[in-house]
Amino acid sequence: MRILVLSYYFEPDISAGCFRMTAFVRALRQVLPEGSRVDVLTTLPGRFSSFSTEAPELEDHGDLTIRRFRPPPHRR
């Protein structure tokens, strides 16, 4: 089975949505049948100007692939 997760926020970003989606993906990986894959498409961290962290654009953990995209700049 292959699952695609689309989320604007994912770890290592910080927000309630990020914490929920990261926990959801961890729980999902525990209950999926062997041989399943989870692909996460998300954005690079950058929600808060006061919080800055680096994250790779691509992570591959065997059954989990995380691909991060740079969102367009926005004004608060």
Predicted model as a PDB file, atoms N, CA, C, CB and O in Angstrom, pLDDT in the B-factor column:
MODEL        1                                                                  
ATOM      1  N   MET A   1       0.843  -1.163   0.000  1.00 94.00           N  
ATOM      2  CA  MET A   1       0.000   0.000   0.000  1.00 94.00           C  
ATOM      3  C   MET A   1       0.897   1.237   0.000  1.00 94.00           C  
ATOM      4  CB  MET A   1      -0.964  -0.008   1.216  1.00 94.00           C  
ATOM      5  O   MET A   1       1.951   1.261   0.637  1.00 94.00           O  
ATOM      6  N   ARG A   2       0.464   2.241  -0.713  1.00 96.00           N  
ATOM      7  CA  ARG A   2       1.215   3.491  -0.780  1.00 96.00           C  
ATOM      8  C   ARG A   2       0.272   4.634  -0.418  1.00 96.00           C  
ATOM      9  CB  ARG A   2       1.843   3.706  -2.202  1.00 96.00           C  
ATOM     10  O   ARG A   2      -0.831   4.736  -0.956  1.00 96.00           O  
ATOM     11  N   ILE A   3       0.714   5.489   0.497  1.00 97.00           N  
ATOM     12  CA  ILE A   3      -0.102   6.591   0.996  1.00 97.00           C  
ATOM     13  C   ILE A   3       0.619   7.908   0.697  1.00 97.00           C  
ATOM     14  CB  ILE A   3      -0.381   6.437   2.530  1.00 97.00           C  
ATOM     15  O   ILE A   3       1.824   8.030   0.917  1.00 97.00           O  
ATOM     16  N   LEU A   4      -0.129   8.883   0.198  1.00 98.00           N  
ATOM     17  CA  LEU A   4       0.394  10.227  -0.051  1.00 98.00           C  
ATOM     18  C   LEU A   4      -0.209  11.171   0.973  1.00 98.00           C  
ATOM     19  CB  LEU A   4       0.078  10.705  -1.505  1.00 98.00           C  
ATOM     20  O   LEU A   4      -1.430  11.249   1.103  1.00 98.00           O  
ATOM     21  N   VAL A   5       0.637  11.888   1.700  1.00 97.00           N  
ATOM     22  CA  VAL A   5       0.204  12.867   2.692  1.00 97.00           C  
ATOM     23  C   VAL A   5       0.616  14.249   2.189  1.00 97.00           C  
ATOM     24  CB  VAL A   5       0.820  12.565   4.111  1.00 97.00           C  
ATOM     25  O   VAL A   5       1.795  14.488   1.928  1.00 97.00           O  
ATOM     26  N   LEU A   6      -0.341  15.149   2.055  1.00 96.00           N  
ATOM     27  CA  LEU A   6      -0.080  16.535   1.669  1.00 96.00           C  
ATOM     28  C   LEU A   6      -0.311  17.412   2.885  1.00 96.00           C  
ATOM     29  CB  LEU A   6      -0.986  16.981   0.472  1.00 96.00           C  
ATOM     30  O   LEU A   6      -1.401  17.406   3.458  1.00 96.00           O  
ATOM     31  N   SER A   7       0.695  18.161   3.281  1.00 93.00           N  
ATOM     32  CA  SER A   7       0.568  19.011   4.458  1.00 93.00           C  
ATOM     33  C   SER A   7       1.457  20.239   4.286  1.00 93.00           C  
ATOM     34  CB  SER A   7       0.942  18.234   5.751  1.00 93.00           C  
ATOM     35  O   SER A   7       2.613  20.133   3.875  1.00 93.00           O  
ATOM     36  N   TYR A   8       0.906  21.387   4.604  1.00 89.00           N  
ATOM     37  CA  TYR A   8       1.702  22.603   4.502  1.00 89.00           C  
ATOM     38  C   TYR A   8       2.800  22.626   5.564  1.00 89.00           C  
ATOM     39  CB  TYR A   8       0.806  23.838   4.638  1.00 89.00           C  
ATOM     40  O   TYR A   8       3.881  23.166   5.329  1.00 89.00           O  
ATOM     41  N   TYR A   9       2.528  22.050   6.714  1.00 86.00           N  
ATOM     42  CA  TYR A   9       3.507  22.048   7.814  1.00 86.00           C  
ATOM     43  C   TYR A   9       3.863  20.631   8.209  1.00 86.00           C  
ATOM     44  CB  TYR A   9       2.963  22.809   9.034  1.00 86.00           C  
ATOM     45  O   TYR A   9       3.002  19.754   8.273  1.00 86.00           O  
ATOM     46  N   PHE A  10       5.156  20.414   8.476  1.00 91.00           N  
ATOM     47  CA  PHE A  10       5.660  19.124   8.929  1.00 91.00           C  
ATOM     48  C   PHE A  10       6.971  19.387   9.645  1.00 91.00           C  
ATOM     49  CB  PHE A  10       5.846  18.113   7.736  1.00 91.00           C  
ATOM     50  O   PHE A  10       7.598  20.425   9.435  1.00 91.00           O  
ATOM     51  N   GLU A  11       7.388  18.457  10.489  1.00 89.00           N  
ATOM     52  CA  GLU A  11       8.625  18.673  11.231  1.00 89.00           C  
ATOM     53  C   GLU A  11       9.785  18.976  10.298  1.00 89.00           C  
ATOM     54  CB  GLU A  11       8.948  17.457  12.085  1.00 89.00           C  
ATOM     55  O   GLU A  11       9.816  18.406   9.207  1.00 89.00           O  
ATOM     56  N   PRO A  12      10.705  19.796  10.632  1.00 86.00           N  
ATOM     57  CA  PRO A  12      10.990  20.387  11.930  1.00 86.00           C  
ATOM     58  C   PRO A  12      10.332  21.750  12.144  1.00 86.00           C  
ATOM     59  CB  PRO A  12      12.466  20.519  12.098  1.00 86.00           C  
ATOM     60  O   PRO A  12      10.706  22.465  13.074  1.00 86.00           O  
ATOM     61  N   ASP A  13       9.371  22.124  11.316  1.00 81.00           N  
ATOM     62  CA  ASP A  13       8.660  23.383  11.533  1.00 81.00           C  
ATOM     63  C   ASP A  13       7.923  23.310  12.867  1.00 81.00           C  
ATOM     64  CB  ASP A  13       7.668  23.677  10.365  1.00 81.00           C  
ATOM     65  O   ASP A  13       7.783  22.230  13.440  1.00 81.00           O  
ATOM     66  N   ILE A  14       7.458  24.441  13.358  1.00 78.00           N  
ATOM     67  CA  ILE A  14       6.729  24.454  14.623  1.00 78.00           C  
ATOM     68  C   ILE A  14       5.362  25.096  14.419  1.00 78.00           C  
ATOM     69  CB  ILE A  14       7.529  25.210  15.714  1.00 78.00           C  
ATOM     70  O   ILE A  14       5.257  26.245  13.990  1.00 78.00           O  
ATOM     71  N   SER A  15       4.340  24.349  14.728  1.00 81.00           N  
ATOM     72  CA  SER A  15       2.957  24.836  14.728  1.00 81.00           C  
ATOM     73  C   SER A  15       2.094  23.669  15.181  1.00 81.00           C  
ATOM     74  CB  SER A  15       2.510  25.377  13.297  1.00 81.00           C  
ATOM     75  O   SER A  15       2.541  22.523  15.187  1.00 81.00           O  
ATOM     76  N   ALA A  16       0.872  23.961  15.556  1.00 87.00           N  
ATOM     77  CA  ALA A  16      -0.035  22.895  15.973  1.00 87.00           C  
ATOM     78  C   ALA A  16      -0.257  21.910  14.823  1.00 87.00           C  
ATOM     79  CB  ALA A  16      -1.382  23.485  16.448  1.00 87.00           C  
ATOM     80  O   ALA A  16      -0.279  20.698  15.039  1.00 87.00           O  
ATOM     81  N   GLY A  17      -0.421  22.424  13.614  1.00 87.00           N  
ATOM     82  CA  GLY A  17      -0.621  21.558  12.450  1.00 87.00           C  
ATOM     83  C   GLY A  17       0.579  20.659  12.201  1.00 87.00           C  
ATOM     84  O   GLY A  17       0.421  19.490  11.849  1.00 87.00           O  
ATOM     85  N   CYS A  18       1.765  21.196  12.382  1.00 88.00           N  
ATOM     86  CA  CYS A  18       2.990  20.412  12.203  1.00 88.00           C  
ATOM     87  C   CYS A  18       3.047  19.274  13.206  1.00 88.00           C  
ATOM     88  CB  CYS A  18       4.232  21.305  12.346  1.00 88.00           C  
ATOM     89  O   CYS A  18       3.347  18.136  12.846  1.00 88.00           O  
ATOM     90  N   PHE A  19       2.761  19.580  14.464  1.00 92.00           N  
ATOM     91  CA  PHE A  19       2.820  18.546  15.498  1.00 92.00           C  
ATOM     92  C   PHE A  19       1.784  17.452  15.233  1.00 92.00           C  
ATOM     93  CB  PHE A  19       2.593  19.166  16.891  1.00 92.00           C  
ATOM     94  O   PHE A  19       2.064  16.269  15.427  1.00 92.00           O  
ATOM     95  N   ARG A  20       0.592  17.848  14.791  1.00 95.00           N  
ATOM     96  CA  ARG A  20      -0.457  16.857  14.503  1.00 95.00           C  
ATOM     97  C   ARG A  20      -0.094  15.981  13.316  1.00 95.00           C  
ATOM     98  CB  ARG A  20      -1.789  17.555  14.236  1.00 95.00           C  
ATOM     99  O   ARG A  20      -0.252  14.762  13.374  1.00 95.00           O  
ATOM    100  N   MET A  21       0.395  16.593  12.237  1.00 95.00           N  
ATOM    101  CA  MET A  21       0.711  15.798  11.037  1.00 95.00           C  
ATOM    102  C   MET A  21       1.900  14.868  11.270  1.00 95.00           C  
ATOM    103  CB  MET A  21       1.005  16.722   9.851  1.00 95.00           C  
ATOM    104  O   MET A  21       1.910  13.741  10.774  1.00 95.00           O  
ATOM    105  N   THR A  22       2.892  15.327  12.013  1.00 94.00           N  
ATOM    106  CA  THR A  22       4.036  14.483  12.315  1.00 94.00           C  
ATOM    107  C   THR A  22       3.590  13.286  13.151  1.00 94.00           C  
ATOM    108  CB  THR A  22       5.129  15.287  13.051  1.00 94.00           C  
ATOM    109  O   THR A  22       4.009  12.160  12.886  1.00 94.00           O  
ATOM    110  N   ALA A  23       2.752  13.513  14.149  1.00 96.00           N  
ATOM    111  CA  ALA A  23       2.234  12.419  14.972  1.00 96.00           C  
ATOM    112  C   ALA A  23       1.359  11.480  14.143  1.00 96.00           C  
ATOM    113  CB  ALA A  23       1.434  12.975  16.163  1.00 96.00           C  
ATOM    114  O   ALA A  23       1.407  10.263  14.325  1.00 96.00           O  
ATOM    115  N   PHE A  24       0.563  12.038  13.238  1.00 97.00           N  
ATOM    116  CA  PHE A  24      -0.292  11.218  12.374  1.00 97.00           C  
ATOM    117  C   PHE A  24       0.546  10.284  11.507  1.00 97.00           C  
ATOM    118  CB  PHE A  24      -1.175  12.112  11.486  1.00 97.00           C  
ATOM    119  O   PHE A  24       0.240   9.096  11.401  1.00 97.00           O  
ATOM    120  N   VAL A  25       1.593  10.806  10.891  1.00 97.00           N  
ATOM    121  CA  VAL A  25       2.440   9.991  10.015  1.00 97.00           C  
ATOM    122  C   VAL A  25       3.162   8.913  10.818  1.00 97.00           C  
ATOM    123  CB  VAL A  25       3.463  10.876   9.274  1.00 97.00           C  
ATOM    124  O   VAL A  25       3.295   7.783  10.348  1.00 97.00           O  
ATOM    125  N   ARG A  26       3.626   9.242  12.012  1.00 96.00           N  
ATOM    126  CA  ARG A  26       4.278   8.229  12.854  1.00 96.00           C  
ATOM    127  C   ARG A  26       3.307   7.100  13.195  1.00 96.00           C  
ATOM    128  CB  ARG A  26       4.820   8.872  14.151  1.00 96.00           C  
ATOM    129  O   ARG A  26       3.664   5.925  13.110  1.00 96.00           O  
ATOM    130  N   ALA A  27       2.079   7.456  13.580  1.00 97.00           N  
ATOM    131  CA  ALA A  27       1.075   6.441  13.918  1.00 97.00           C  
ATOM    132  C   ALA A  27       0.698   5.617  12.690  1.00 97.00           C  
ATOM    133  CB  ALA A  27      -0.179   7.102  14.515  1.00 97.00           C  
ATOM    134  O   ALA A  27       0.521   4.402  12.778  1.00 97.00           O  
ATOM    135  N   LEU A  28       0.576   6.282  11.555  1.00 96.00           N  
ATOM    136  CA  LEU A  28       0.223   5.594  10.318  1.00 96.00           C  
ATOM    137  C   LEU A  28       1.267   4.539   9.961  1.00 96.00           C  
ATOM    138  CB  LEU A  28       0.075   6.600   9.173  1.00 96.00           C  
ATOM    139  O   LEU A  28       0.912   3.429   9.564  1.00 96.00           O  
ATOM    140  N   ARG A  29       2.531   4.868  10.095  1.00 96.00           N  
ATOM    141  CA  ARG A  29       3.608   3.928   9.770  1.00 96.00           C  
ATOM    142  C   ARG A  29       3.556   2.684  10.657  1.00 96.00           C  
ATOM    143  CB  ARG A  29       4.969   4.612   9.915  1.00 96.00           C  
ATOM    144  O   ARG A  29       3.965   1.602  10.237  1.00 96.00           O  
ATOM    145  N   GLN A  30       3.059   2.837  11.868  1.00 96.00           N  
ATOM    146  CA  GLN A  30       3.005   1.703  12.796  1.00 96.00           C  
ATOM    147  C   GLN A  30       1.900   0.714  12.449  1.00 96.00           C  
ATOM    148  CB  GLN A  30       2.808   2.203  14.210  1.00 96.00           C  
ATOM    149  O   GLN A  30       2.008  -0.467  12.778  1.00 96.00           O  
ATOM    150  N   VAL A  31       0.833   1.178  11.787  1.00 96.00           N  
ATOM    151  CA  VAL A  31      -0.309   0.287  11.529  1.00 96.00           C  
ATOM    152  C   VAL A  31      -0.392  -0.196  10.081  1.00 96.00           C  
ATOM    153  CB  VAL A  31      -1.592   0.992  11.887  1.00 96.00           C  
ATOM    154  O   VAL A  31      -1.185  -1.087   9.777  1.00 96.00           O  
ATOM    155  N   LEU A  32       0.405   0.371   9.193  1.00 96.00           N  
ATOM    156  CA  LEU A  32       0.360  -0.060   7.798  1.00 96.00           C  
ATOM    157  C   LEU A  32       0.978  -1.449   7.641  1.00 96.00           C  
ATOM    158  CB  LEU A  32       1.089   0.952   6.900  1.00 96.00           C  
ATOM    159  O   LEU A  32       1.896  -1.811   8.378  1.00 96.00           O  
ATOM    160  N   PRO A  33       0.475  -2.219   6.685  1.00 96.00           N  
ATOM    161  CA  PRO A  33       1.057  -3.543   6.446  1.00 96.00           C  
ATOM    162  C   PRO A  33       2.516  -3.438   5.982  1.00 96.00           C  
ATOM    163  CB  PRO A  33       0.226  -4.306   5.400  1.00 96.00           C  
ATOM    164  O   PRO A  33       2.943  -2.420   5.437  1.00 96.00           O  
ATOM    165  N   GLU A  34       3.247  -4.498   6.211  1.00 95.00           N  
ATOM    166  CA  GLU A  34       4.648  -4.542   5.786  1.00 95.00           C  
ATOM    167  C   GLU A  34       4.739  -4.323   4.281  1.00 95.00           C  
ATOM    168  CB  GLU A  34       5.303  -5.892   6.177  1.00 95.00           C  
ATOM    169  O   GLU A  34       3.920  -4.824   3.510  1.00 95.00           O  
ATOM    170  N   GLY A  35       5.752  -3.568   3.884  1.00 95.00           N  
ATOM    171  CA  GLY A  35       5.939  -3.266   2.471  1.00 95.00           C  
ATOM    172  C   GLY A  35       5.239  -1.994   2.026  1.00 95.00           C  
ATOM    173  O   GLY A  35       5.351  -1.604   0.864  1.00 95.00           O  
ATOM    174  N   SER A  36       4.518  -1.339   2.931  1.00 97.00           N  
ATOM    175  CA  SER A  36       3.824  -0.089   2.595  1.00 97.00           C  
ATOM    176  C   SER A  36       4.804   1.067   2.583  1.00 97.00           C  
ATOM    177  CB  SER A  36       2.681   0.192   3.593  1.00 97.00           C  
ATOM    178  O   SER A  36       5.891   0.990   3.157  1.00 97.00           O  
ATOM    179  N   ARG A  37       4.398   2.147   1.915  1.00 97.00           N  
ATOM    180  CA  ARG A  37       5.216   3.360   1.850  1.00 97.00           C  
ATOM    181  C   ARG A  37       4.339   4.568   2.130  1.00 97.00           C  
ATOM    182  CB  ARG A  37       5.913   3.495   0.466  1.00 97.00           C  
ATOM    183  O   ARG A  37       3.166   4.597   1.757  1.00 97.00           O  
ATOM    184  N   VAL A  38       4.919   5.568   2.791  1.00 98.00           N  
ATOM    185  CA  VAL A  38       4.247   6.841   3.025  1.00 98.00           C  
ATOM    186  C   VAL A  38       5.097   7.916   2.373  1.00 98.00           C  
ATOM    187  CB  VAL A  38       4.035   7.121   4.561  1.00 98.00           C  
ATOM    188  O   VAL A  38       6.292   8.022   2.650  1.00 98.00           O  
ATOM    189  N   ASP A  39       4.486   8.713   1.510  1.00 98.00           N  
ATOM    190  CA  ASP A  39       5.153   9.848   0.874  1.00 98.00           C  
ATOM    191  C   ASP A  39       4.521  11.115   1.414  1.00 98.00           C  
ATOM    192  CB  ASP A  39       5.047   9.785  -0.691  1.00 98.00           C  
ATOM    193  O   ASP A  39       3.305  11.290   1.340  1.00 98.00           O  
ATOM    194  N   VAL A  40       5.350  12.004   1.962  1.00 98.00           N  
ATOM    195  CA  VAL A  40       4.879  13.273   2.498  1.00 98.00           C  
ATOM    196  C   VAL A  40       5.380  14.390   1.593  1.00 98.00           C  
ATOM    197  CB  VAL A  40       5.359  13.483   3.971  1.00 98.00           C  
ATOM    198  O   VAL A  40       6.581  14.504   1.346  1.00 98.00           O  
ATOM    199  N   LEU A  41       4.464  15.209   1.100  1.00 97.00           N  
ATOM    200  CA  LEU A  41       4.812  16.417   0.361  1.00 97.00           C  
ATOM    201  C   LEU A  41       4.461  17.589   1.260  1.00 97.00           C  
ATOM    202  CB  LEU A  41       4.063  16.501  -1.029  1.00 97.00           C  
ATOM    203  O   LEU A  41       3.314  17.731   1.683  1.00 97.00           O  
ATOM    204  N   THR A  42       5.441  18.426   1.550  1.00 94.00           N  
ATOM    205  CA  THR A  42       5.244  19.521   2.490  1.00 94.00           C  
ATOM    206  C   THR A  42       6.132  20.695   2.089  1.00 94.00           C  
ATOM    207  CB  THR A  42       5.552  19.067   3.942  1.00 94.00           C  
ATOM    208  O   THR A  42       6.760  20.676   1.030  1.00 94.00           O  
ATOM    209  N   THR A  43       6.178  21.700   2.932  1.00 90.00           N  
ATOM    210  CA  THR A  43       6.996  22.880   2.648  1.00 90.00           C  
ATOM    211  C   THR A  43       8.224  22.904   3.549  1.00 90.00           C  
ATOM    212  CB  THR A  43       6.172  24.171   2.832  1.00 90.00           C  
ATOM    213  O   THR A  43       8.261  22.250   4.591  1.00 90.00           O  
ATOM    214  N   LEU A  44       9.210  23.657   3.135  1.00 87.00           N  
ATOM    215  CA  LEU A  44      10.374  23.894   3.985  1.00 87.00           C  
ATOM    216  C   LEU A  44       9.942  24.778   5.158  1.00 87.00           C  
ATOM    217  CB  LEU A  44      11.545  24.560   3.174  1.00 87.00           C  
ATOM    218  O   LEU A  44       9.026  25.587   5.008  1.00 87.00           O  
ATOM    219  N   PRO A  45      10.584  24.640   6.322  1.00 81.00           N  
ATOM    220  CA  PRO A  45      10.224  25.481   7.467  1.00 81.00           C  
ATOM    221  C   PRO A  45      10.396  26.953   7.144  1.00 81.00           C  
ATOM    222  CB  PRO A  45      11.069  25.116   8.685  1.00 81.00           C  
ATOM    223  O   PRO A  45      11.276  27.330   6.370  1.00 81.00           O  
ATOM    224  N   GLY A  46       9.568  27.766   7.727  1.00 67.00           N  
ATOM    225  CA  GLY A  46       9.693  29.202   7.496  1.00 67.00           C  
ATOM    226  C   GLY A  46       8.451  29.960   7.882  1.00 67.00           C  
ATOM    227  O   GLY A  46       8.217  31.058   7.377  1.00 67.00           O  
ATOM    228  N   ARG A  47       7.653  29.404   8.761  1.00 59.00           N  
ATOM    229  CA  ARG A  47       6.404  30.059   9.141  1.00 59.00           C  
ATOM    230  C   ARG A  47       6.655  31.321   9.966  1.00 59.00           C  
ATOM    231  CB  ARG A  47       5.524  29.094   9.924  1.00 59.00           C  
ATOM    232  O   ARG A  47       5.982  32.336   9.784  1.00 59.00           O  
ATOM    233  N   PHE A  48       7.623  31.246  10.868  1.00 55.00           N  
ATOM    234  CA  PHE A  48       7.881  32.371  11.765  1.00 55.00           C  
ATOM    235  C   PHE A  48       9.221  33.012  11.430  1.00 55.00           C  
ATOM    236  CB  PHE A  48       7.858  31.913  13.239  1.00 55.00           C  
ATOM    237  O   PHE A  48      10.214  32.311  11.233  1.00 55.00           O  
ATOM    238  N   SER A  49       9.253  34.330  11.363  1.00 56.00           N  
ATOM    239  CA  SER A  49      10.523  35.004  11.088  1.00 56.00           C  
ATOM    240  C   SER A  49      11.474  34.869  12.277  1.00 56.00           C  
ATOM    241  CB  SER A  49      10.284  36.493  10.762  1.00 56.00           C  
ATOM    242  O   SER A  49      12.691  34.953  12.107  1.00 56.00           O  
ATOM    243  N   SER A  50      10.929  34.659  13.481  1.00 55.00           N  
ATOM    244  CA  SER A  50      11.771  34.534  14.671  1.00 55.00           C  
ATOM    245  C   SER A  50      12.293  33.110  14.862  1.00 55.00           C  
ATOM    246  CB  SER A  50      10.995  34.965  15.904  1.00 55.00           C  
ATOM    247  O   SER A  50      13.150  32.882  15.715  1.00 55.00           O  
ATOM    248  N   PHE A  51      11.790  32.149  14.082  1.00 55.00           N  
ATOM    249  CA  PHE A  51      12.225  30.753  14.180  1.00 55.00           C  
ATOM    250  C   PHE A  51      12.786  30.333  12.833  1.00 55.00           C  
ATOM    251  CB  PHE A  51      11.048  29.814  14.613  1.00 55.00           C  
ATOM    252  O   PHE A  51      12.100  30.393  11.813  1.00 55.00           O  
ATOM    253  N   SER A  52      14.032  29.909  12.844  1.00 59.00           N  
ATOM    254  CA  SER A  52      14.658  29.478  11.602  1.00 59.00           C  
ATOM    255  C   SER A  52      15.363  28.153  11.839  1.00 59.00           C  
ATOM    256  CB  SER A  52      15.650  30.546  11.074  1.00 59.00           C  
ATOM    257  O   SER A  52      16.140  28.009  12.783  1.00 59.00           O  
ATOM    258  N   THR A  53      15.089  27.199  10.983  1.00 68.00           N  
ATOM    259  CA  THR A  53      15.758  25.913  11.058  1.00 68.00           C  
ATOM    260  C   THR A  53      15.946  25.373   9.647  1.00 68.00           C  
ATOM    261  CB  THR A  53      14.956  24.916  11.933  1.00 68.00           C  
ATOM    262  O   THR A  53      15.175  25.682   8.738  1.00 68.00           O  
ATOM    263  N   GLU A  54      16.955  24.585   9.487  1.00 79.00           N  
ATOM    264  CA  GLU A  54      17.225  23.989   8.188  1.00 79.00           C  
ATOM    265  C   GLU A  54      16.574  22.607   8.115  1.00 79.00           C  
ATOM    266  CB  GLU A  54      18.752  23.892   7.933  1.00 79.00           C  
ATOM    267  O   GLU A  54      16.475  21.898   9.117  1.00 79.00           O  
ATOM    268  N   ALA A  55      16.141  22.248   6.936  1.00 85.00           N  
ATOM    269  CA  ALA A  55      15.584  20.920   6.703  1.00 85.00           C  
ATOM    270  C   ALA A  55      15.939  20.519   5.280  1.00 85.00           C  
ATOM    271  CB  ALA A  55      14.029  20.893   6.935  1.00 85.00           C  
ATOM    272  O   ALA A  55      15.895  21.349   4.371  1.00 85.00           O  
ATOM    273  N   PRO A  56      16.287  19.268   5.082  1.00 89.00           N  
ATOM    274  CA  PRO A  56      16.616  18.831   3.723  1.00 89.00           C  
ATOM    275  C   PRO A  56      15.376  18.832   2.832  1.00 89.00           C  
ATOM    276  CB  PRO A  56      17.245  17.430   3.748  1.00 89.00           C  
ATOM    277  O   PRO A  56      14.261  18.610   3.305  1.00 89.00           O  
ATOM    278  N   GLU A  57      15.577  19.080   1.562  1.00 92.00           N  
ATOM    279  CA  GLU A  57      14.453  19.054   0.628  1.00 92.00           C  
ATOM    280  C   GLU A  57      13.951  17.640   0.395  1.00 92.00           C  
ATOM    281  CB  GLU A  57      14.851  19.683  -0.695  1.00 92.00           C  
ATOM    282  O   GLU A  57      12.787  17.445   0.045  1.00 92.00           O  
ATOM    283  N   LEU A  58      14.812  16.657   0.585  1.00 94.00           N  
ATOM    284  CA  LEU A  58      14.410  15.269   0.388  1.00 94.00           C  
ATOM    285  C   LEU A  58      14.980  14.406   1.507  1.00 94.00           C  
ATOM    286  CB  LEU A  58      14.877  14.751  -0.993  1.00 94.00           C  
ATOM    287  O   LEU A  58      16.176  14.451   1.797  1.00 94.00           O  
ATOM    288  N   GLU A  59      14.112  13.623   2.127  1.00 94.00           N  
ATOM    289  CA  GLU A  59      14.519  12.634   3.130  1.00 94.00           C  
ATOM    290  C   GLU A  59      13.929  11.294   2.723  1.00 94.00           C  
ATOM    291  CB  GLU A  59      14.051  13.045   4.578  1.00 94.00           C  
ATOM    292  O   GLU A  59      12.754  11.211   2.363  1.00 94.00           O  
ATOM    293  N   ASP A  60      14.737  10.252   2.779  1.00 96.00           N  
ATOM    294  CA  ASP A  60      14.253   8.907   2.468  1.00 96.00           C  
ATOM    295  C   ASP A  60      14.594   7.999   3.637  1.00 96.00           C  
ATOM    296  CB  ASP A  60      14.874   8.367   1.137  1.00 96.00           C  
ATOM    297  O   ASP A  60      15.765   7.781   3.946  1.00 96.00           O  
ATOM    298  N   HIS A  61      13.558   7.471   4.285  1.00 94.00           N  
ATOM    299  CA  HIS A  61      13.734   6.596   5.440  1.00 94.00           C  
ATOM    300  C   HIS A  61      13.220   5.191   5.144  1.00 94.00           C  
ATOM    301  CB  HIS A  61      13.014   7.174   6.663  1.00 94.00           C  
ATOM    302  O   HIS A  61      12.710   4.517   6.038  1.00 94.00           O  
ATOM    303  N   GLY A  62      13.349   4.753   3.919  1.00 94.00           N  
ATOM    304  CA  GLY A  62      12.881   3.422   3.545  1.00 94.00           C  
ATOM    305  C   GLY A  62      11.391   3.429   3.253  1.00 94.00           C  
ATOM    306  O   GLY A  62      10.980   3.540   2.097  1.00 94.00           O  
ATOM    307  N   ASP A  63      10.578   3.311   4.302  1.00 96.00           N  
ATOM    308  CA  ASP A  63       9.125   3.295   4.112  1.00 96.00           C  
ATOM    309  C   ASP A  63       8.510   4.686   4.160  1.00 96.00           C  
ATOM    310  CB  ASP A  63       8.478   2.425   5.161  1.00 96.00           C  
ATOM    311  O   ASP A  63       7.302   4.834   3.972  1.00 96.00           O  
ATOM    312  N   LEU A  64       9.331   5.716   4.412  1.00 97.00           N  
ATOM    313  CA  LEU A  64       8.850   7.100   4.498  1.00 97.00           C  
ATOM    314  C   LEU A  64       9.744   8.004   3.657  1.00 97.00           C  
ATOM    315  CB  LEU A  64       8.817   7.588   5.974  1.00 97.00           C  
ATOM    316  O   LEU A  64      10.963   8.024   3.832  1.00 97.00           O  
ATOM    317  N   THR A  65       9.132   8.748   2.750  1.00 97.00           N  
ATOM    318  CA  THR A  65       9.845   9.754   1.966  1.00 97.00           C  
ATOM    319  C   THR A  65       9.207  11.101   2.238  1.00 97.00           C  
ATOM    320  CB  THR A  65       9.820   9.418   0.439  1.00 97.00           C  
ATOM    321  O   THR A  65       7.988  11.248   2.149  1.00 97.00           O  
ATOM    322  N   ILE A  66      10.035  12.091   2.571  1.00 97.00           N  
ATOM    323  CA  ILE A  66       9.552  13.450   2.822  1.00 97.00           C  
ATOM    324  C   ILE A  66      10.192  14.355   1.780  1.00 97.00           C  
ATOM    325  CB  ILE A  66       9.889  13.933   4.289  1.00 97.00           C  
ATOM    326  O   ILE A  66      11.417  14.429   1.685  1.00 97.00           O  
ATOM    327  N   ARG A  67       9.372  15.038   1.006  1.00 97.00           N  
ATOM    328  CA  ARG A  67       9.858  15.983  -0.002  1.00 97.00           C  
ATOM    329  C   ARG A  67       9.314  17.358   0.365  1.00 97.00           C  
ATOM    330  CB  ARG A  67       9.419  15.561  -1.462  1.00 97.00           C  
ATOM    331  O   ARG A  67       8.104  17.559   0.471  1.00 97.00           O  
ATOM    332  N   ARG A  68      10.239  18.302   0.556  1.00 94.00           N  
ATOM    333  CA  ARG A  68       9.856  19.660   0.965  1.00 94.00           C  
ATOM    334  C   ARG A  68      10.068  20.635  -0.185  1.00 94.00           C  
ATOM    335  CB  ARG A  68      10.665  20.111   2.204  1.00 94.00           C  
ATOM    336  O   ARG A  68      11.054  20.560  -0.917  1.00 94.00           O  
ATOM    337  N   PHE A  69       9.115  21.551  -0.321  1.00 93.00           N  
ATOM    338  CA  PHE A  69       9.157  22.583  -1.361  1.00 93.00           C  
ATOM    339  C   PHE A  69       9.200  23.948  -0.707  1.00 93.00           C  
ATOM    340  CB  PHE A  69       7.938  22.472  -2.313  1.00 93.00           C  
ATOM    341  O   PHE A  69       8.636  24.149   0.369  1.00 93.00           O  
ATOM    342  N   ARG A  70       9.865  24.880  -1.355  1.00 86.00           N  
ATOM    343  CA  ARG A  70       9.913  26.259  -0.841  1.00 86.00           C  
ATOM    344  C   ARG A  70       8.604  26.958  -1.209  1.00 86.00           C  
ATOM    345  CB  ARG A  70      11.154  27.047  -1.421  1.00 86.00           C  
ATOM    346  O   ARG A  70       8.268  27.060  -2.389  1.00 86.00           O  
ATOM    347  N   PRO A  71       7.865  27.438  -0.210  1.00 80.00           N  
ATOM    348  CA  PRO A  71       6.630  28.140  -0.513  1.00 80.00           C  
ATOM    349  C   PRO A  71       6.924  29.539  -1.048  1.00 80.00           C  
ATOM    350  CB  PRO A  71       5.741  28.220   0.730  1.00 80.00           C  
ATOM    351  O   PRO A  71       8.008  30.072  -0.809  1.00 80.00           O  
ATOM    352  N   PRO A  72       5.992  30.132  -1.756  1.00 77.00           N  
ATOM    353  CA  PRO A  72       6.211  31.491  -2.219  1.00 77.00           C  
ATOM    354  C   PRO A  72       6.249  32.439  -1.017  1.00 77.00           C  
ATOM    355  CB  PRO A  72       5.107  31.914  -3.222  1.00 77.00           C  
ATOM    356  O   PRO A  72       5.618  32.167   0.005  1.00 77.00           O  
ATOM    357  N   PRO A  73       6.981  33.544  -1.133  1.00 72.00           N  
ATOM    358  CA  PRO A  73       7.036  34.496  -0.010  1.00 72.00           C  
ATOM    359  C   PRO A  73       5.647  35.073   0.253  1.00 72.00           C  
ATOM    360  CB  PRO A  73       8.050  35.641  -0.303  1.00 72.00           C  
ATOM    361  O   PRO A  73       4.845  35.248  -0.664  1.00 72.00           O  
ATOM    362  N   HIS A  74       5.386  35.363   1.518  1.00 65.00           N  
ATOM    363  CA  HIS A  74       4.094  35.952   1.873  1.00 65.00           C  
ATOM    364  C   HIS A  74       4.304  37.062   2.876  1.00 65.00           C  
ATOM    365  CB  HIS A  74       3.131  34.887   2.441  1.00 65.00           C  
ATOM    366  O   HIS A  74       5.331  37.120   3.553  1.00 65.00           O  
ATOM    367  N   ARG A  75       3.343  37.927   2.966  1.00 65.00           N  
ATOM    368  CA  ARG A  75       3.380  39.027   3.927  1.00 65.00           C  
ATOM    369  C   ARG A  75       2.423  38.711   5.057  1.00 65.00           C  
ATOM    370  CB  ARG A  75       3.018  40.383   3.255  1.00 65.00           C  
ATOM    371  O   ARG A  75       1.343  38.161   4.843  1.00 65.00           O  
ATOM    372  N   ARG A  76       2.823  39.056   6.229  1.00 59.00           N  
ATOM    373  CA  ARG A  76       1.988  38.772   7.405  1.00 59.00           C  
ATOM    374  C   ARG A  76       1.033  39.912   7.649  1.00 59.00           C  
ATOM    375  CB  ARG A  76       2.851  38.529   8.654  1.00 59.00           C  
ATOM    376  O   ARG A  76       0.244  39.866   8.593  1.00 59.00           O  
TER     377      ARG A  76                                                      
ENDMDL                                                                          
END                                                                             
